[in-house]
Amino acid sequence: MTRRFLFLLASSRSEGNTELLARRAAEQLPSDVEQEWLSLTEHPLPDFADLRHDSDHVRPTEGTTALLLDATLAATDIVIASPLYWYSVSAQAKRYLDHWSGWLRTPGLDFKARMAGRTLWGVTALAHEEQEVADPLIGTLSNSAAYMGMRFGGVLLGNGSKPGDVEKDAEALARAKTFFAQEAPLARFPYEADGDS
C-alpha cells in the first residue's frame, strides 16, 4: 500500500507554529508519498453524541464528518498537528478523536480493524521551555494509538508562542528533518510490559 499521510491541522490560528513545524517535517517526505492537509477549523465537526446504549451509529455520507472519516480511512499515517492548549490537544483535535468512538460503533465500518497497523503521529508547538508539560498531549495520542492497535511515531515538539517563533527553534527544525523517517513502533499502554504481547 502506498503511504498516504493525512495532516489534520487542529489549531485555532492558521499558519501558526504547529502548522509551520508540521510543514517542515512534511517537506522531507519522499515525493511518492501522498499528502492530504485538512484544517479542523475550516472543516468543523459537530459535537460528538454518544449513542452506544441508545442506537447504532450510521455511516456519514456527506458533510464534514464523511470527509474526515473517508480521509482517515484512506490514510496510512495520520498526523495530529495540535498546539499545546491547556497541556493537551486542542478542542478541534479532541472532537475528532471523540468521533472515533462513533466510528468504532458504526455497523459494517470495521473501523478498529481497518486502523490497526497504521501510524499515528503528533506535532505540537508549546510556549514552555520544559517539554515535559506536553506529556498529557503525548499520552492522549499514544494511548489512543494503543487502543486502536496502531503504531505511534511520537510527537514532534517545537517551541513558539508568537507566529513564526518555531522557526527560531533550531533543535525542532533539525528533528523535523528526520521525524517521519523513523520506524514507528506498535503503540503500547504504559501498564504493558515490554515483553508482553
C-alpha contacts under 8 A as a table, 3 or more apart, distances in Angstrom:
res1	aa1	res2	aa2	distance
2	T	33	V	6.91
2	T	34	E	7.87
3	R	33	V	5.37
3	R	34	E	6.49
3	R	75	A	7.41
3	R	76	T	5.59
3	R	77	D	7.19
4	R	33	V	5.76
4	R	34	E	4.55
4	R	35	Q	5.81
4	R	36	E	7.70
4	R	74	A	7.35
4	R	75	A	4.98
4	R	76	T	5.24
4	R	77	D	6.18
5	F	33	V	7.29
5	F	34	E	6.07
5	F	35	Q	4.79
5	F	36	E	6.23
5	F	75	A	5.65
5	F	76	T	6.26
5	F	77	D	4.71
5	F	78	I	5.83
5	F	79	V	7.16
6	L	35	Q	6.01
6	L	36	E	4.90
6	L	37	W	6.04
6	L	38	L	7.61
6	L	71	A	6.99
6	L	72	T	7.01
6	L	75	A	5.78
6	L	76	T	7.97
6	L	77	D	6.21
6	L	78	I	4.85
6	L	79	V	6.01
7	F	35	Q	7.33
7	F	36	E	6.06
7	F	37	W	4.72
7	F	38	L	6.25
7	F	78	I	6.20
7	F	79	V	4.78
7	F	80	I	6.35
7	F	81	A	6.91
8	L	37	W	6.14
8	L	38	L	5.15
8	L	39	S	5.82
8	L	40	L	6.50
8	L	78	I	7.53
8	L	79	V	6.03
8	L	80	I	5.16
8	L	81	A	5.84
9	L	19	E	6.68
9	L	37	W	7.32
9	L	38	L	6.09
9	L	39	S	4.55
9	L	40	L	5.86
9	L	41	T	7.73
9	L	80	I	6.65
9	L	81	A	5.01
9	L	82	S	6.49
10	A	39	S	6.37
10	A	40	L	5.37
10	A	41	T	6.68
10	A	80	I	7.03
10	A	81	A	5.73
10	A	82	S	4.76
10	A	83	P	7.38
10	A	90	S	6.40
10	A	91	A	7.96
10	A	92	Q	5.44
10	A	93	A	5.42
11	S	14	S	6.82
11	S	16	G	7.55
11	S	18	T	7.74
11	S	40	L	7.70
11	S	41	T	7.05
11	S	81	A	7.59
11	S	82	S	5.69
11	S	83	P	6.17
11	S	90	S	6.75
11	S	92	Q	7.31
12	S	41	T	6.45
13	R	16	G	5.64
14	S	19	E	7.61
15	E	18	T	7.85
15	E	19	E	5.58
15	E	20	L	6.31
15	E	163	P	7.86
16	G	19	E	5.44
16	G	20	L	6.22
16	G	163	P	5.52
16	G	164	G	6.91
17	N	20	L	5.02
17	N	21	L	6.15
17	N	83	P	7.89
17	N	125	A	5.91
17	N	158	G	7.96
17	N	160	G	6.23
17	N	161	S	7.44
17	N	162	K	7.86
17	N	163	P	5.98
17	N	164	G	5.81
17	N	165	D	6.64
17	N	166	V	5.48
17	N	167	E	7.95
18	T	21	L	5.21
18	T	22	A	6.17
18	T	81	A	6.16
18	T	82	S	6.43
18	T	83	P	5.71
18	T	123	V	6.41
18	T	124	T	5.08
18	T	125	A	4.88
18	T	158	G	7.59
18	T	166	V	7.93
19	E	22	A	5.00
19	E	23	R	6.10
19	E	81	A	6.56
20	L	23	R	5.17
20	L	24	R	6.27
20	L	164	G	7.66
20	L	166	V	7.51
20	L	167	E	7.91
21	L	24	R	5.09
21	L	25	A	6.38
21	L	123	V	7.24
21	L	124	T	7.82
21	L	125	A	7.79
21	L	158	G	7.16
21	L	166	V	6.97
21	L	167	E	7.94
21	L	172	A	7.83
21	L	173	L	7.20
21	L	176	A	7.13
22	A	25	A	5.19
22	A	26	A	6.11
22	A	81	A	6.71
22	A	123	V	6.10
22	A	176	A	7.78
23	R	26	A	4.90
23	R	27	E	6.10
24	R	27	E	5.31
24	R	28	Q	7.27
24	R	173	L	7.15
24	R	176	A	6.17
24	R	177	K	7.28
25	A	28	Q	5.69
25	A	29	L	7.47
25	A	173	L	7.95
25	A	176	A	4.38
25	A	177	K	5.67
25	A	178	T	7.40
25	A	179	F	6.47
25	A	180	F	6.98
26	A	29	L	5.40
26	A	180	F	7.70
28	Q	177	K	5.93
28	Q	178	T	7.31
28	Q	180	F	7.77
29	L	33	V	6.56
29	L	180	F	7.07
29	L	181	A	7.73
30	P	33	V	5.61
31	S	34	E	7.64
38	L	42	E	7.85
38	L	43	H	7.44
39	S	42	E	5.20
39	S	43	H	6.03
40	L	43	H	4.81
40	L	44	P	5.30
40	L	45	L	7.40
40	L	92	Q	6.01
40	L	93	A	7.46
41	T	44	P	5.27
41	T	92	Q	6.92
43	H	64	T	5.78
44	P	64	T	6.76
44	P	92	Q	7.43
45	L	64	T	6.17
45	L	65	T	6.11
45	L	92	Q	7.87
45	L	95	R	7.00
45	L	96	Y	7.00
46	P	65	T	7.95
46	P	95	R	7.99
47	D	95	R	6.68
48	F	95	R	6.81
48	F	98	D	6.23
48	F	99	H	5.92
48	F	102	G	7.86
50	D	101	S	7.87
50	D	102	G	7.02
51	L	54	D	5.08
51	L	55	S	5.59
51	L	56	D	6.69
51	L	57	H	6.82
51	L	102	G	7.75
52	R	55	S	6.17
52	R	56	D	6.62
52	R	57	H	7.76
52	R	102	G	7.95
52	R	105	R	7.15
56	D	105	R	6.80
56	D	106	T	6.40
56	D	107	P	7.20
57	H	102	G	6.18
57	H	103	W	7.42
57	H	105	R	6.15
57	H	106	T	4.81
57	H	107	P	7.26
58	V	106	T	5.79
58	V	107	P	7.37
59	R	66	A	7.76
59	R	103	W	7.61
59	R	106	T	6.15
59	R	107	P	7.85
59	R	109	L	7.60
60	P	63	G	7.78
60	P	65	T	6.32
60	P	66	A	4.91
61	T	66	A	5.29
62	E	65	T	7.11
62	E	66	A	5.11
62	E	67	L	7.07
63	G	66	A	5.57
63	G	67	L	6.30
64	T	67	L	4.95
64	T	68	L	6.11
65	T	68	L	5.29
65	T	69	L	6.03
66	A	69	L	5.07
66	A	70	D	5.98
67	L	70	D	5.35
67	L	71	A	6.10
68	L	71	A	5.03
68	L	72	T	5.94
69	L	72	T	5.09
69	L	73	L	6.22
70	D	73	L	5.19
70	D	74	A	6.13
71	A	74	A	5.11
71	A	75	A	6.30
72	T	75	A	5.36
72	T	78	I	7.18
73	L	76	T	7.97
73	L	114	R	7.35
73	L	115	M	7.29
75	A	78	I	6.41
75	A	118	R	7.99
76	T	118	R	5.18
76	T	119	T	6.45
77	D	118	R	5.96
77	D	119	T	4.72
77	D	120	L	5.90
77	D	121	W	7.38
78	I	119	T	6.29
78	I	120	L	4.95
78	I	121	W	6.12
79	V	120	L	5.99
79	V	121	W	4.62
79	V	122	G	5.40
79	V	123	V	7.15
80	I	93	A	7.07
80	I	120	L	7.68
80	I	121	W	6.26
80	I	122	G	4.84
80	I	123	V	6.34
81	A	122	G	5.76
81	A	123	V	4.63
81	A	124	T	5.90
82	S	89	V	5.75
82	S	90	S	5.95
82	S	93	A	6.73
82	S	122	G	7.44
82	S	123	V	6.33
82	S	124	T	5.24
82	S	125	A	7.59
83	P	89	V	6.69
83	P	90	S	6.62
83	P	123	V	7.69
83	P	124	T	4.65
83	P	125	A	5.03
83	P	126	L	6.38
84	L	87	Y	5.46
84	L	88	S	5.49
84	L	89	V	5.81
84	L	90	S	6.88
84	L	124	T	6.16
84	L	125	A	6.25
84	L	126	L	5.40
84	L	134	A	6.76
84	L	137	L	7.18
85	Y	88	S	5.52
85	Y	89	V	5.96
85	Y	90	S	5.46
86	W	89	V	7.95
87	Y	133	V	6.25
87	Y	134	A	5.74
87	Y	135	D	7.72
87	Y	136	P	6.16
87	Y	137	L	6.40
88	S	134	A	6.76
88	S	136	P	5.44
88	S	137	L	4.08
88	S	138	I	7.87
88	S	140	T	7.58
89	V	93	A	5.96
89	V	94	K	6.29
89	V	137	L	5.47
89	V	140	T	7.83
90	S	93	A	5.25
90	S	94	K	6.19
91	A	94	K	5.03
91	A	95	R	6.01
92	Q	95	R	5.22
92	Q	96	Y	6.35
93	A	96	Y	5.12
93	A	97	L	6.33
94	K	97	L	5.10
94	K	98	D	6.05
95	R	98	D	4.90
95	R	99	H	6.38
96	Y	99	H	5.25
96	Y	100	W	6.93
97	L	100	W	5.16
97	L	101	S	7.39
98	D	101	S	5.55
98	D	102	G	7.47
99	H	102	G	5.21
99	H	103	W	6.34
100	W	103	W	4.91
100	W	104	L	6.01
101	S	104	L	5.17
101	S	105	R	6.70
102	G	105	R	5.19
102	G	106	T	6.30
103	W	106	T	5.09
103	W	109	L	7.16
103	W	111	F	6.08
104	L	109	L	7.58
104	L	110	D	6.97
104	L	111	F	5.28
104	L	112	K	6.11
106	T	109	L	5.72
106	T	110	D	7.67
106	T	111	F	7.93
107	P	110	D	7.35
110	D	113	A	5.48
110	D	114	R	6.08
111	F	114	R	5.16
111	F	115	M	6.08
112	K	115	M	5.19
112	K	116	A	6.15
112	K	148	M	5.67
112	K	149	G	7.66
113	A	116	A	5.30
113	A	148	M	7.93
115	M	118	R	5.64
115	M	148	M	6.59
115	M	149	G	7.33
115	M	150	M	6.55
116	A	148	M	5.85
116	A	149	G	4.56
116	A	150	M	4.77
116	A	151	R	7.93
117	G	149	G	6.17
117	G	150	M	4.62
117	G	151	R	5.90
117	G	186	L	7.52
118	R	150	M	5.17
118	R	151	R	5.91
119	T	145	A	7.78
119	T	150	M	5.60
119	T	151	R	4.44
119	T	152	F	5.54
119	T	153	G	6.64
119	T	184	A	7.04
120	L	141	L	7.47
120	L	145	A	6.35
120	L	150	M	6.86
120	L	151	R	6.17
120	L	152	F	5.00
120	L	153	G	6.17
120	L	154	G	7.84
121	W	141	L	7.73
121	W	152	F	6.01
121	W	153	G	4.98
121	W	154	G	5.57
121	W	155	V	6.02
122	G	138	I	7.70
122	G	141	L	7.28
122	G	153	G	7.64
122	G	154	G	6.18
122	G	155	V	4.23
122	G	156	L	6.18
123	V	155	V	5.23
123	V	156	L	4.64
123	V	157	L	6.10
124	T	155	V	7.07
124	T	156	L	6.31
124	T	157	L	5.21
124	T	158	G	6.34
125	A	157	L	5.83
125	A	158	G	4.65
125	A	159	N	5.35
125	A	160	G	5.87
125	A	161	S	7.76
125	A	166	V	7.35
126	L	129	E	7.91
126	L	131	Q	7.91
126	L	134	A	7.76
126	L	157	L	7.44
126	L	158	G	6.39
126	L	159	N	5.13
126	L	160	G	5.75
126	L	161	S	6.79
127	A	159	N	5.68
127	A	160	G	5.18
127	A	161	S	5.07
128	H	131	Q	6.68
128	H	133	V	7.47
128	H	159	N	6.95
129	E	159	N	6.82
130	E	133	V	6.35
131	Q	134	A	5.74
131	Q	135	D	7.72
131	Q	157	L	7.55
132	E	135	D	5.41
133	V	136	P	7.29
134	A	137	L	5.37
134	A	138	I	6.31
135	D	138	I	5.00
135	D	139	G	5.95
136	P	139	G	4.96
136	P	140	T	6.15
137	L	140	T	5.15
137	L	141	L	6.51
138	I	141	L	5.36
138	I	142	S	5.97
138	I	154	G	7.35
138	I	155	V	6.51
139	G	142	S	5.03
139	G	143	N	5.73
140	T	143	N	5.48
140	T	144	S	6.06
141	L	144	S	5.12
141	L	145	A	6.17
141	L	152	F	7.97
142	S	145	A	5.16
142	S	146	A	6.18
142	S	152	F	6.15
142	S	154	G	7.43
142	S	187	A	6.31
142	S	188	R	7.43
142	S	189	F	7.56
143	N	146	A	4.89
143	N	147	Y	6.13
143	N	187	A	7.38
143	N	188	R	7.07
143	N	189	F	5.75
144	S	147	Y	5.22
144	S	148	M	6.34
145	A	148	M	5.15
145	A	149	G	6.14
145	A	150	M	4.82
145	A	151	R	6.35
145	A	152	F	6.17
145	A	187	A	5.78
145	A	188	R	7.89
146	A	149	G	5.16
146	A	150	M	5.95
146	A	151	R	7.43
146	A	152	F	7.87
146	A	186	L	7.40
146	A	187	A	4.48
146	A	188	R	4.89
146	A	189	F	5.90
147	Y	150	M	7.62
147	Y	189	F	7.88
149	G	186	L	7.20
149	G	187	A	6.90
150	M	186	L	6.03
150	M	187	A	6.01
151	R	184	A	5.74
151	R	185	P	5.32
151	R	186	L	4.02
151	R	187	A	4.92
152	F	184	A	5.53
152	F	185	P	6.00
152	F	186	L	6.17
152	F	187	A	5.13
153	G	180	F	7.66
153	G	182	Q	7.48
153	G	183	E	7.27
153	G	184	A	4.43
153	G	185	P	6.87
154	G	184	A	7.74
156	L	172	A	7.39
156	L	175	R	7.36
156	L	176	A	7.06
156	L	179	F	7.05
157	L	172	A	6.47
158	G	166	V	6.03
158	G	169	D	6.62
158	G	172	A	5.11
158	G	173	L	7.92
159	N	165	D	7.16
159	N	166	V	5.46
159	N	169	D	6.20
159	N	172	A	7.63
160	G	163	P	7.49
160	G	164	G	7.35
160	G	165	D	4.55
160	G	166	V	4.74
160	G	169	D	7.82
161	S	165	D	6.20
161	S	166	V	7.91
162	K	165	D	5.59
163	P	166	V	7.90
164	G	167	E	5.68
164	G	168	K	7.85
165	D	168	K	5.66
165	D	169	D	7.34
166	V	169	D	5.13
166	V	172	A	7.70
167	E	170	A	7.26
167	E	173	L	7.27
169	D	172	A	5.45
169	D	173	L	6.35
170	A	173	L	5.13
170	A	174	A	6.10
171	E	174	A	5.08
171	E	175	R	6.23
172	A	175	R	5.04
172	A	176	A	6.08
173	L	176	A	4.96
173	L	177	K	6.68
174	A	177	K	5.47
174	A	178	T	7.55
175	R	178	T	5.75
175	R	179	F	5.78
176	A	179	F	5.00
176	A	180	F	7.75
177	K	180	F	7.93
178	T	181	A	5.12
178	T	182	Q	6.77
179	F	182	Q	6.06
188	R	192	E	6.35
189	F	192	E	5.52
190	P	193	A	7.89
192	E	196	D	6.69
193	A	196	D	5.40
